[in-house]
Every structure is written in structure tokens, then in C-alpha cells.
Amino acid sequence: MLFYVTYPLSRARPRALMGAGLGIGLVLAVSAWLGAAPAQQRARTIDTVPGMPPVVDPDNLYSETQAHKLSPAVAGALPRVYVPNRQSGDVTVIDPNTFTVVDRFPVGLHPQHVVPSWDFRTLWVTNNAEGRADGSVTPIDPTTGKPGKTIPADDPYNMYFTPDGRSAIVVAEALKRLDFRDPQTMALQSSLPVPGCAGINHGDFSIDGRFAIFTCEYQGSLVKIDLVNRKILGYLQLVKGGMPQDIRISPDGQTFFVADMKAGGVFLIDGERFTEVGFITTGVGAHGLYPSRDATKLYVANRGSSHVYGPPRGKGSVSVVDFVTHRIVATWPIPGGGSPDMGNVSADGKVLWLSGRYDDVVYAIDTTTGQVRTIPVGKEPHGLTVWPQPGRYSLGHTGNMR
């Protein structure tokens, strides 16, 4: 494409310049100069921590989680939805093709989340045994859908993985601690106390893997963690926050979206400056956050209650937020009321799977129409995962893929 520069010269002057070839030279020079900037932008790279897979598209860190980008590592995985039921102490297994329950097995006490490992080889059930000292994690083989031997672990409410895959980060919520463990054996490597973060439970990672931000549910705040030196960088009190829950980073790596149950919406946080820059009102009990498969939208699960424990058939809904404009482009209420909580999007992006926390069901929501299917499961389903998922590696939770 040619770009033309106009100067206030006489009519005769341009003809003379063109005749000398200078006009064409000027046009071509300007064209080359202007064309270089986009090329340089396309060529920019993210300086990641050692061992972390490279960021393929700096403008979309979810570029490798598109529907057609399934890793060879998941080739033998059964297509399943794994639902941890906190009160009944078991996992319900759903076939996503038939929307039917195909298995159910016991795990440890109070299972909270089913977490894909960094290398996709294991799905970890985090059993935090609230109020007790016998917490554990249970491995599931995704090729058979069957559980293995449960491993003792202190208060494993949630689990993440360092971007280089060298450590699992077990979120010991009640202990106000992050435990770095061997990602295969779960042997303890080190611990990081976070005394100013009561209710630490959900987190997400910077685009370069150098820091993570975790939510502090019972203090209405956030904590920023230096992952390289494994130390606290600071705390941020949310202006009108009450119970921050899930947190997800924007595709361009600039903004962290933080769901807050009591505020009824999503805070926008500048990750580098660690400052609050906006708020989006979504619905009652904003809780889980899930990018669409094309990374243009963010699904916000509004649990229908601003309290930890709510009634069944509340004002549950899903808000669909445009990642760029931060505007709500659709709202999908749960017919008859409900409590959509945690989950993930199907590999093809066509179905959003969410647990119905207070209703003992799972919702399968059509991401085109918002139509809802309901599947009965165990008592108090929580952080379900959909497997397999596209991507190169998992950062944990219910499938935070990159």
C-alpha cells in the first residue's frame, strides 16, 4: 500500500520533482517507513521466564487454546466432564457427547476443584478437608477416567502450576499459604506464607510468567506474587470489593479481570502497576471467569447469591463480556433460577459447562444461544473441569490453558 504526503508547493513544483524521480522516491520511502512499524510490532516478542513455553502471539496469549489446537499429549484422553461434589465427597463423571452421567467415585474429604496438570498427564482433585488436618489430592488418569491413590497434602483448596512446569502451587486457603510442590509426586519443595491474604483461593499469571495475582476472598483484596524470587510484591485493597473470587488475564496480557461476589461484578486491574482501573457490573454473586474459545469474550458465572452459602434457585446467570470494549453483549439467566459457579468451555467452544453449586446440578450452556441443559450430580458440585482442552500447557485451576 502507498501512503502519500502532501506539501504546500506550487503546481509546477511537484511536476518538476516527479520528473526528477524525487516524488516517486519520496512516496516509496514514506511507504517503506510506515510499513515497517506494523512489521516491527508483529515481530515483537515477550521475554518469558526460563523454561516457560514462548508466547506465540503477544496480542493474544490464548492463541494456542483455539478449538483446533489439541496437543498430542491429550490424544488418548476420554472426553469427559469431571465434577467434584464437596458435600458428598466424590466425583461425578459426565459424557459430554450424551450429557449423561457415566461414572461416580469417592475421593478425599471436601473435594473442591479438578485441576489439569501442567503436562496434561493427570487431573488432580483437591480435597481440602475444611476444618481438619487430613487434606489430600487424588490423581485421575484422563485416559481411563479412573482415580489413583490419594496423596496427603495440607489444606489443598486449589492448585496451580508455575509457568515453567517445575512446581505445583497448592493454595492452602485456611493456612494463608502457597505450597510449592513437586508436580508429579506432590512432595513439598517450599512454602510462601501470605499473612495478609485471608481466603487466598484463585490466581492467574502474567503474560511473561514473572508474577501472579491471587484473590483474598475474606479481605476484599488481592496479593501480587513474584514467581521468580517467590516473594510477596504487595497487596491491593479493592475500592468496593467484598469477596473477590476467580481472576483471569486479558488476551493482551494488560488487564486482570477479578470477579467479586459481593460487588456483583468484575474489577479491572492493571497487572504491571497493580492498580484498579475499572469495574463492570454483571450480576448477583459474580464468581467464575472463562474466556471464549476465540478469546474475544469472557463468560462470567453469576452464582445468584452474594454469600458463601446460598439458597437453591437463586438469581443465577451468565454475563458475556467483550474483552476489548468491556461491555456486556449478552446475559443468559438460568431458567427457573440457579447457582452457576465454576467450570470451563468445551474443546470446540460450543458449550460452557458450569457447576450449580447450591442446586446439585451441572449446567451445559450453548454458547451461541444461551440455552441451558441441566444434569443432576452429587451434593454441592464445585470446580468441575472439561477434558480434554486445547493448549500447550496448563497453569491449573479448572483448566487455565496457554
N, C-alpha and C positions, 0 to 999 in steps of 0.2 A: 504494500500500500504506500502511495506517495503522499507526503504532507507538504503543503505549500506555505511559504512565508511571504507576506505582502509588506512592501516598504512604500513609503510616501514618495515615490520617484515620479518623474515626468513620463509621459507615454513613450517618448523616444528612448529614454534610458533603458528600460527593460529590453527593448529590441536590440540595443547595442550589446547589452550583457548576454542576451541569448545568442546573439550572433557570434560572440566570442567563446561561447560554450560555458561561460561562467554561471549563467542562470541554471542550466541543467546540472552543473556541478554542485551548485548550492542546494538545489532540490534533492539531489541524491545524498548529499552529506547530511542534510537535516533528516531525511528518511532513515538513513542508517543510524543516526544518533538516537532518534526517537524509538526506533525498533529495537535498539539494544537494551533499553530499560526493562521491557517485559521479559526479554530473554534472560536477563540477569535475575529477575525476580523468580522466574521459573527454575533457575539453576540454584537458587539459594538452598542451603542445607541446614538441618538442625544439629547442633553439636550435642550429641547424647552422651549419657554416662557409659563408661566401658562395659561391654557385654550386652547392652540393650540393642535389639534389632533397630536398624535405621528407620527414620521417619520417611516414608516414600513420598508423601505429599504434604508439605508444610502447611498448606491451607486446609487440609482435611486429614487429621490424624486417624480418622476412622476409614480411610480409603481402602484398607485391606480387609475390612469386615463386610464388604458388599456380598450380595447373595451368591454370586458365582465363585467366591474365593474361599472355598473349603480347603483346609490343609490336608495333605496326605495322612497326617497324624490321626485324623478322625475317620479315615476310610472304613474302619471296621466297627465304628460306634453304632449302637442301636439308636434309632430315632425315638427319643423318649422325653417326657417331662417328669422331673423328679421333684416331689412336693414334701418338704419336711413339716410334719404336724407336731407343733410344740407340746400340746397337752397330751396327746395320745402316744408320744414318744416313738413315732415310726415315720416311714417314708412311703408315700403313695406314688406309684409309677403309672403314668398315663401314656398310651399310644397316641401321638398327635395326629396320626392319619385317620384313626377311627373315633377319636375323642372318648375313648373308654379306658377304664382302669384295668391294667393287666397284671399288676403285682402290688404287694404291700409287705414291708418287712420292718422289724424292730431295729432301733439303733440305740444311742445313748439317751440320757435324760435331757429333755427340753431341746430337741433339735431346732436350730434357728435358720440356718442357710445351707444350701447345697452349692459348693464352690468348685468350679473347674480349675484344675491345676495349671500352672504356667505352661507345662509341656503337653497338656490335653490328655495325659495318660490316666488321670484319676479324678474322680469327683468326690470332694471332701464334704461330709456332713459335720457341721459344727454343733456339738451338743454342750451347751454351757452350764447345765445343771444349776440353774439360778438358786442362789442362797445356800449352795452346798459346795463341797470341795472335790467332787468326783466328776468334773468336766472331762470331755473326751472328744475325739474326732473319729469318724467312721469313713473309711475309704470305700468307694463304689467303683467297680470295674465297668467303664462305659461300653465295653464290647459284649458283656454278658448282662449288665444291669443288676448285678448281684453285689451285696456288701462283703467287705473283708473284715479282718479283725480290728476291733475298736482300740484306739490308742489313747491313753490318758493325756490330758492337757489342761492347764489351768484356765478356767473361765473362757472358753473359745466362743464368744458371741458371733464373731465374723472372722473372715480370713481374706487376706490379700497376698500379693507376691511382689517382690521388688522387680523393677523393670528388667534387670539382668537375669532374673530367674534363679538367683543364688539363695534366696531366702523366702520362706513363707512368713507373712506378718499376721500373727494371730492377735486379734483385737480382744483383749481381756477387759471387757467393759467395766465390770464391777470393781476390778482391781486398779482401774485407771492406768493401764499399761499396754504397751505394744511389745509382744514377744516375737523375736526373730528366730525362726526355727528352720531346721533342715527341711527343704521342700519334699523330700522323699520319706524320710524316717520320722520327721517331726521332733527330732532331738533339739533341745534348746541351744541356740547359739549365743543370744544376748537379749537383754530386756531394756526397754526405754520407758521409764515412768513418765506419765503425763498428769501430774497432780492437779493442774488447773483445768482439766477436761473431764468433768463428771459426765458419765454416759457416752464416752467415746465409742462410736459404733460403725460409721460409714466413712469412706475416704475415696479420693481419686488423685491421679498423678499428673504432674506437669508434662508437657509435650516432650521435654528433653530428659525426663526421668530423674531430675535432680531434687525435686521436693514433692511432697504430698500434702493435701489438706484434709483433715478429718473433722467430722462434726462432733460437737459436745452437746448431746441431747438435753441433759439436765442443767446446763448452764447458759443455754441460748447463745452459744458461741462456737468458734472454730479454732483449731490449732494447726499451725504450719510446721511441717517436719522436714528437716534437712536429711535426705536419704543417704547422701554421700558420707556425712560425718555422724549420722544418726543422733541428731540433737534437735531440741525444740527451737524454732526460729521466732515464735511469737504466738500470741492469742489475739483473736478479733471478736469483740462483742457485737452481735448483730443489733441494729438500732431498735427494731421492734420484734426481734426474734424471741421465741419461747421454747421451741423444741425442734431444732434442725435435725433432719433425717438423712436421706440419700443426697449424694453430691456427684455431679458429672461435669466434665470439662467440655467446652465448646469445640467444634471441629478444628478451628484455627488455633486452639491452644491458649487463647487470651482470657477467656471468661469461665469461671466455675459457677454452675447453677446449683443452688442449695435449696432443697425442699424443706419447708418448715410447717409442721402440723398445726401449731397454734396461730401462726401468722396467716395460714391459709393461702400460701403461695410460694413463690420461688425467689430467693435472693440472688442477685448477680454480683459476683466477686471478681475483682481484678486480681489474678493469681500472683503476678510478679510484685505488685505494690501491696498486696494483701489488704485491700480496701473494698468497702461496699460501694457499688456503683449503680444499683438499680433494684427494682422489685417488680414481680409480675404476680398479680392476684389470680389464682387458679380456682381453688375450691376448698371445701372443708377437709382438713386433715391432709394436706399435701404431703406425700410420703416417698414413693418410688419414682425414679427417673430413668428413662430408657430411650436412647437415640433410635430413630428410624433406620432401616437398613441402608438408605441412601444418604443418611446423615444430614438431611435437610430439616428434620423436625425432631422435637423432644416430646416423648409421651410422659405426662405427669399423672401418676396414680394418686387420686384424692380419696383417702380412706374413709371419709364420711364422719369422722369424729376427731376432735382436737385433743383427745385424751388417749393415754396408753391403752386402756381397755374401753371399748365402746360397745354399743348395742348392735345387734344384727339389723340388717336392712336400713342402714343409715343413708345419708345423702352422698353416697359414693359415686364417683365419676372419673373420667379420664379427660384431661385437658391436652390438646395438641398444640404445641408452641413452635412457631417458626424460629429456627436457630438464628437467622440473620436479623429479622425485624423485631424479634422478642414479642410478637403478637400472638394471641390465641386464635388459631384458624379453625378449630373445631372443638366441640365438647361432647363427650359420649357418656350420658348418665347410665348407671346400671339399672335396668328395668326392675321396678319393684323395690329398689334400694339395695345397697350392698356395701362392701368394705374392701375395695381393691388395694392391694398392698405391694408386694414385691414379686418380681418375675423377670421376664425378658421377651424379646421378639423372636419369632421363628426364623430359621435359617433363610427362608425365602422372603422374609419381611412381611408376609401376608397376615400373620396372626400375632397379636400381643397377648401373652399368657401372664395372668396375674393371680396370686392367691387372694381368696376372700377371707381375710383374717378373722372377722367376727361371725362369719356365716358358714364356715366349714365347707367351703366350695372352692373351685378354681374357675376363673373366667377365661374364656378363649374369645378374644375380641378381634373382629375383622378390621384390619387397618385401613380398608377402603371405605366401608360403610358404617363402621362402629357397631355393627350387630354383635350381640353377646350370646355365647353358649355357656351354660353352667354345668359343671361336673362335680358331684359330691365327693369329698375326700375325708380325711381324718379331722381330729379336733384341733382347731386353731392353726391352720396352714400358714406358713410364713414365707421365707425366701426361696422360692422354687427356682429351678434352672431348667432351661430348654436345651437339649443336646441332640446332635452336635450344633456348633456355632461356627460361622465363618471367622477367619482371622489367623494370625501367625502365632500369637501367644495370649495367655490370659493373665490379667492383673488381679483376678479374683472376684470376690462378691458373687453375684449370681450369673456372672459372665461379662465382666468388663474387658472387652476384647480390643486388641490393637493389631 
